[in-house]
Amino acid sequence: MALRKETYKEYLDFCDVDPSKLLKHCSTRWLSLEKCVKRLLHHWPAVTSYFNSHSDVEKPGRVKRVAELLSSHEMRMTFHFLGYVLEPLNEFNTTFQADESRIGYLGEEIHKLLRKFLGRFIKAGVIKNSKDLISVDFQNPENQLQDNILAVGILTRSYIAENEEDIPPVDLAKFFQNVRGFYCAITKKMLKHFPFNDPVVSDLGFLNPLRREETTLQSVVEIARRFPAIVQEKDFPKLEEEFLDFTVSPDCDLPNFEKGQTRIDSFWGEMGQMTNKISGTPRFPILSKISQAMCCIPNSNADCERVFSLVRKIQTEQRSSMDNQTLCSLLCAKINCREECHQVTPSKDTLKLTKSAAYNYNKEH
């Protein structure tokens, strides 16, 4: 949407990005919503000026409705609140849509997110005195914070303070009511869809090396029992020995994993390569085997979506008759190769096999 020249000049110094461009939210990419909200807030005065000075602003229609909404204090407060509340949601989703194994953090992070949102509209004493986060009676109005301390964001509070005389009390009360409704709705959705009571998600916390002193042997054994194809019952005594060795070993005796690192799959890959100094036998063969298998559990459906995108890029209209085996091979190469194509130097055996495959294909066709 292009802005008028006067508006452009007026807000050029105010904006840190090109003020002639507004972002459009894509419904299939909902992580873009926060950026769209913040960009619109950034340009709100300019966009409001544009619509109010539009030639069709006096006529019934879309332009008039947009101008009225942009001039509404309730709408402005709502957008400020959205800019505040979408940040932790996007951060959580971005964390678990990453192209690496983070399944070991899932149980801890969903509890953190729920606690963060409960703390925004529920009294701290109620949260502390509850048996657990899931049992907090968040819908009880007596347990909720008052309007003057309800978490709506600093920018929202600043806007309310600056326009206190112009905002009708009815609109302000309606805004806070909507905020409470939003918090209650999002808490309900978390409790319904997040695996708070899933024993597997809870037990997978042992994958985080920083929590090895808090992890119990029972959680590892329960995981092993759920996946008998990976670890058999007869290996449990050996698994116990390895686990105890893992928990009591000093940090310097294990692969380096500092606070802030996230690649737990790399850590357990190095654990699988560790050997006993005297005998030379693997030190954690069973524990590393089950840990590496658990790291293959996807964090979300983002990995599946990435694979679908890769398939569409490989099997195009011009290559629609591609054999399934060829497609799978190219897909494996793209997924497992972490380097740029120009940085890869194929071995002589690979080149030989490639030439042989190409020769056989040309011979058959």
C-alpha positions as CSV (number, residue, x, y, z in Angstrom):
1,M,0.0,0.0,0.0
2,A,1.6,3.3,-1.1
3,L,1.6,6.3,1.2
4,R,1.1,9.9,0.2
5,K,4.3,11.9,-0.4
6,E,3.5,14.3,2.6
7,T,3.1,11.3,4.9
8,Y,6.3,9.7,3.5
9,K,8.4,12.8,4.3
10,E,6.8,13.4,7.6
11,Y,7.6,9.9,8.9
12,L,10.8,9.1,7.0
13,D,13.0,9.9,10.1
14,F,10.6,8.2,12.4
15,C,10.7,4.8,10.5
16,D,13.7,2.6,10.4
17,V,12.4,0.7,7.4
18,D,10.9,1.8,4.1
19,P,7.5,3.4,5.2
20,S,6.0,2.9,1.8
21,K,5.8,-0.9,2.5
22,L,3.4,-2.7,4.8
23,L,3.5,-6.4,5.4
24,K,0.6,-8.6,4.5
25,H,-0.2,-11.5,6.8
26,C,-0.2,-15.0,5.2
27,S,-2.7,-17.3,6.9
28,T,-0.6,-20.4,6.2
29,R,2.5,-18.7,7.8
30,W,1.0,-17.5,11.0
31,L,4.5,-16.7,12.5
32,S,4.3,-13.7,10.2
33,L,1.4,-12.2,12.2
34,E,3.7,-10.6,14.9
35,K,5.8,-8.9,12.2
36,C,2.7,-7.6,10.5
37,V,1.3,-6.2,13.7
38,K,4.5,-4.5,14.8
39,R,5.0,-3.0,11.3
40,L,1.5,-1.6,11.3
41,L,2.0,-0.2,14.8
42,H,5.2,1.4,13.6
43,H,3.4,3.1,10.7
44,W,0.1,3.7,12.5
45,P,0.1,7.5,12.3
46,A,1.1,7.5,8.7
47,V,-1.5,4.9,7.7
48,T,-4.2,6.7,9.7
49,S,-3.3,10.0,8.0
50,Y,-3.5,8.3,4.6
51,F,-6.9,6.9,5.1
52,N,-8.4,9.9,6.8
53,S,-7.3,12.1,3.8
54,H,-8.5,9.6,1.2
55,S,-11.1,10.9,-1.3
56,D,-13.5,8.0,-0.5
57,V,-13.3,8.4,3.3
58,E,-16.8,10.0,3.5
59,K,-18.4,7.4,1.3
60,P,-19.8,4.1,2.7
61,G,-17.3,1.3,2.0
62,R,-14.0,-0.2,2.9
63,V,-12.0,3.0,3.1
64,K,-14.4,4.6,5.6
65,R,-14.4,1.4,7.8
66,V,-10.7,1.2,7.8
67,A,-10.4,4.9,8.7
68,E,-12.8,4.5,11.6
69,L,-11.0,1.4,12.9
70,L,-7.6,3.2,12.7
71,S,-9.0,6.1,14.7
72,S,-10.4,3.8,17.4
73,H,-8.6,3.7,20.7
74,E,-9.8,0.2,21.3
75,M,-8.3,-1.0,18.0
76,R,-5.0,0.7,18.8
77,M,-4.8,-0.9,22.3
78,T,-5.7,-4.3,20.8
79,F,-2.8,-4.1,18.4
80,H,-0.4,-3.0,21.1
81,F,-1.5,-6.0,23.2
82,L,-1.1,-8.4,20.2
83,G,2.4,-7.1,19.6
84,Y,3.2,-7.9,23.3
85,V,1.5,-11.3,23.6
86,L,2.6,-12.8,20.2
87,E,6.3,-12.6,21.0
88,P,6.5,-15.6,23.5
89,L,4.3,-17.7,21.3
90,N,6.4,-17.1,18.2
91,E,9.6,-17.7,20.2
92,F,8.2,-21.1,21.4
93,N,7.1,-22.1,17.9
94,T,10.4,-21.0,16.3
95,T,12.3,-23.0,18.9
96,F,10.6,-26.3,18.1
97,Q,10.4,-25.7,14.3
98,A,14.2,-25.6,14.2
99,D,16.0,-28.1,11.9
100,E,17.6,-29.9,14.8
101,S,16.5,-32.3,17.5
102,R,15.1,-30.5,20.5
103,I,12.6,-33.1,21.7
104,G,14.5,-33.3,25.0
105,Y,13.5,-29.7,25.9
106,L,9.8,-30.1,25.0
107,G,8.5,-31.1,28.5
108,E,10.4,-28.3,30.3
109,E,9.5,-25.6,27.7
110,I,5.8,-26.3,27.6
111,H,5.6,-25.9,31.4
112,K,7.6,-22.6,31.1
113,L,5.3,-21.3,28.5
114,L,2.2,-22.1,30.5
115,R,3.7,-20.6,33.6
116,K,4.6,-17.5,31.7
117,F,1.0,-16.9,30.5
118,L,-0.6,-17.8,33.8
119,G,1.6,-15.3,35.5
120,R,0.3,-12.6,33.2
121,F,-3.3,-12.8,34.5
122,I,-3.3,-15.0,37.6
123,K,-2.2,-14.0,41.1
124,A,1.3,-15.3,41.9
125,G,0.1,-16.8,45.2
126,V,-2.6,-18.9,43.4
127,I,0.0,-20.3,41.1
128,K,2.5,-21.1,43.9
129,N,-0.2,-22.8,46.1
130,S,-1.6,-25.0,43.4
131,K,-0.5,-28.6,43.2
132,D,0.8,-28.1,39.7
133,L,0.3,-25.7,36.8
134,I,-2.4,-27.9,35.2
135,S,-4.6,-27.6,38.3
136,V,-4.6,-23.8,38.5
137,D,-8.2,-22.5,38.5
138,F,-7.5,-19.8,36.0
139,Q,-11.2,-19.1,35.0
140,N,-12.1,-18.1,38.6
141,P,-12.3,-14.2,38.5
142,E,-11.1,-14.1,42.1
143,N,-7.8,-15.7,41.1
144,Q,-7.2,-13.2,38.3
145,L,-5.3,-9.9,38.5
146,Q,-7.1,-6.6,38.6
147,D,-7.2,-4.4,35.5
148,N,-4.6,-2.0,36.7
149,I,-1.9,-4.8,37.1
150,L,-3.1,-7.1,34.3
151,A,-0.2,-7.8,31.9
152,V,-0.9,-6.1,28.7
153,G,2.5,-4.7,27.8
154,I,4.4,-1.5,28.5
155,L,3.4,0.1,25.2
156,T,-0.2,-0.7,25.8
157,R,0.0,0.9,29.3
158,S,1.8,3.9,27.9
159,Y,-0.9,4.4,25.3
160,I,-3.7,4.1,27.8
161,A,-1.9,6.7,30.1
162,E,-1.4,9.1,27.2
163,N,-5.0,8.9,26.1
164,E,-6.7,8.4,29.4
165,E,-9.0,11.4,29.0
166,D,-10.1,10.4,25.4
167,I,-10.7,6.7,26.1
168,P,-14.3,6.0,27.3
169,P,-14.4,3.9,30.5
170,V,-16.7,1.5,28.7
171,D,-14.2,0.9,25.9
172,L,-11.4,0.4,28.5
173,A,-13.5,-2.1,30.5
174,K,-14.3,-4.0,27.3
175,F,-10.6,-4.1,26.3
176,F,-9.6,-5.6,29.6
177,Q,-12.4,-8.1,29.4
178,N,-11.2,-9.2,25.9
179,V,-7.7,-9.5,27.3
180,R,-8.9,-11.9,30.0
181,G,-10.9,-13.8,27.5
182,F,-7.8,-14.2,25.3
183,Y,-5.6,-15.4,28.2
184,C,-8.3,-17.9,29.2
185,A,-8.7,-19.2,25.7
186,I,-5.0,-19.6,25.0
187,T,-4.5,-21.4,28.4
188,K,-7.4,-23.8,27.6
189,K,-5.8,-24.5,24.2
190,M,-2.4,-25.2,25.8
191,L,-4.0,-27.6,28.3
192,K,-5.9,-29.4,25.6
193,H,-3.2,-29.8,23.0
194,F,0.2,-29.8,24.9
195,P,1.4,-33.2,26.2
196,F,1.7,-32.1,29.9
197,N,0.8,-35.6,31.2
198,D,2.6,-37.6,28.5
199,P,5.1,-39.8,30.3
200,V,7.3,-40.2,27.2
201,V,7.7,-36.4,26.9
202,S,8.5,-36.1,30.6
203,D,11.0,-38.9,30.6
204,L,12.8,-37.6,27.5
205,G,14.1,-34.8,29.7
206,F,17.2,-37.0,30.3
207,L,18.4,-36.1,26.8
208,N,19.3,-32.7,28.1
209,P,22.9,-33.0,29.4
210,L,22.5,-30.0,31.7
211,R,19.8,-31.9,33.6
212,R,21.7,-35.2,34.1
213,E,22.0,-34.8,37.8
214,E,18.2,-34.3,38.1
215,T,17.4,-37.3,35.8
216,T,16.4,-40.6,37.4
217,L,17.2,-44.1,36.3
218,Q,13.5,-44.9,36.2
219,S,12.8,-42.4,33.4
220,V,15.5,-43.9,31.2
221,V,14.2,-47.4,32.0
222,E,10.7,-46.5,31.1
223,I,11.8,-45.1,27.8
224,A,13.7,-48.3,27.1
225,R,10.7,-50.4,27.9
226,R,8.5,-48.4,25.5
227,F,10.9,-49.2,22.6
228,P,11.9,-52.9,23.0
229,A,13.2,-53.0,19.4
230,I,16.0,-50.6,20.5
231,V,16.9,-52.0,24.0
232,Q,16.1,-55.5,25.2
233,E,15.2,-56.5,28.8
234,K,18.5,-58.4,29.2
235,D,20.4,-55.1,28.5
236,F,18.8,-53.2,31.4
237,P,21.6,-54.1,34.0
238,K,24.2,-52.7,31.6
239,L,22.0,-49.7,30.9
240,E,21.9,-49.0,34.6
241,E,25.7,-49.1,34.9
242,E,26.1,-46.7,31.9
243,F,23.5,-44.3,33.3
244,L,25.2,-44.2,36.7
245,D,28.5,-43.6,35.0
246,F,27.0,-40.8,33.0
247,T,25.4,-39.0,36.0
248,V,28.5,-39.1,38.3
249,S,31.2,-38.4,35.7
250,P,32.7,-34.9,35.8
251,D,32.0,-32.5,33.0
252,C,35.5,-32.6,31.7
253,D,35.2,-36.4,31.2
254,L,32.2,-36.0,28.9
255,P,31.7,-34.2,25.5
256,N,31.6,-30.4,25.9
257,F,28.0,-29.1,26.3
258,E,27.7,-25.6,27.8
259,K,24.6,-23.6,28.7
260,G,23.1,-22.0,25.6
261,Q,23.9,-25.0,23.3
262,T,21.0,-26.8,21.8
263,R,22.4,-29.6,19.7
264,I,21.8,-32.5,22.0
265,D,21.9,-34.9,19.0
266,S,25.6,-33.9,18.5
267,F,26.3,-34.5,22.1
268,W,24.9,-38.0,22.1
269,G,26.7,-38.7,18.8
270,E,29.9,-38.0,20.6
271,M,28.8,-40.0,23.6
272,G,28.4,-43.0,21.3
273,Q,32.0,-42.7,20.1
274,M,33.5,-42.6,23.6
275,T,35.6,-45.6,24.6
276,N,37.1,-47.0,27.8
277,K,40.7,-45.9,27.9
278,I,42.1,-49.3,28.9
279,S,40.0,-51.8,27.1
280,G,39.0,-49.6,24.1
281,T,35.4,-50.9,24.2
282,P,32.5,-48.5,23.8
283,R,31.7,-46.7,27.1
284,F,28.0,-45.9,26.6
285,P,26.8,-48.2,23.8
286,I,23.3,-48.8,25.1
287,L,22.6,-45.4,26.6
288,S,23.9,-43.6,23.5
289,K,21.9,-45.9,21.2
290,I,18.6,-45.2,22.9
291,S,19.4,-41.5,23.2
292,Q,20.3,-41.2,19.5
293,A,17.0,-43.0,18.6
294,M,15.0,-40.6,20.7
295,C,16.6,-37.7,19.0
296,C,15.0,-38.9,15.8
297,I,11.6,-38.1,17.2
298,P,10.5,-34.9,15.4
299,N,9.8,-31.8,17.5
300,S,6.8,-30.8,15.4
301,N,5.4,-31.3,11.9
302,A,7.9,-28.7,10.6
303,D,10.3,-31.5,9.4
304,C,7.5,-33.1,7.4
305,E,6.7,-29.8,5.8
306,R,10.3,-29.3,4.9
307,V,10.4,-32.7,3.2
308,F,7.3,-31.9,1.2
309,S,8.9,-28.7,0.0
310,L,12.0,-30.5,-1.0
311,V,10.0,-33.1,-2.9
312,R,8.2,-30.4,-4.8
313,K,11.5,-28.8,-5.7
314,I,13.0,-32.1,-6.9
315,Q,10.0,-33.7,-8.7
316,T,8.9,-30.8,-10.9
317,E,6.7,-30.8,-14.0
318,Q,9.8,-31.3,-16.2
319,R,10.8,-34.3,-14.0
320,S,7.4,-35.8,-13.3
321,S,8.4,-39.3,-14.5
322,M,11.3,-39.6,-12.0
323,D,11.6,-43.0,-10.5
324,N,10.8,-43.4,-6.8
325,Q,14.3,-44.7,-6.0
326,T,15.9,-41.7,-7.7
327,L,13.6,-39.3,-5.8
328,C,14.5,-40.9,-2.5
329,S,18.2,-40.8,-3.2
330,L,18.2,-37.2,-4.1
331,L,16.0,-36.4,-1.1
332,C,18.4,-38.2,1.3
333,A,21.4,-36.3,-0.3
334,K,19.7,-33.0,0.2
335,I,18.6,-33.7,3.8
336,N,21.9,-35.2,5.0
337,C,24.3,-32.9,3.2
338,R,24.9,-29.8,5.3
339,E,27.4,-28.2,2.9
340,E,26.8,-26.1,-0.2
341,C,27.0,-28.1,-3.4
342,H,30.1,-26.2,-4.6
343,Q,31.9,-27.2,-1.4
344,V,31.3,-30.9,-1.8
345,T,34.1,-32.9,-3.5
346,P,32.8,-36.4,-4.5
347,S,35.0,-39.4,-4.0
348,K,36.3,-41.4,-6.9
349,D,34.0,-44.3,-6.0
350,T,31.0,-41.9,-6.1
351,L,32.0,-40.5,-9.5
352,K,32.4,-44.1,-10.8
353,L,29.0,-45.1,-9.6
354,T,27.4,-42.0,-11.0
355,K,28.9,-42.6,-14.5
356,S,27.9,-46.2,-14.4
357,A,24.3,-45.3,-13.5
358,A,24.2,-42.7,-16.2
359,Y,25.6,-45.1,-18.8
360,N,23.1,-47.9,-17.9
361,Y,20.2,-45.4,-18.1
362,N,21.2,-44.2,-21.5
363,K,21.7,-47.7,-22.7
364,E,18.2,-48.7,-21.6
365,H,16.5,-45.6,-23.1
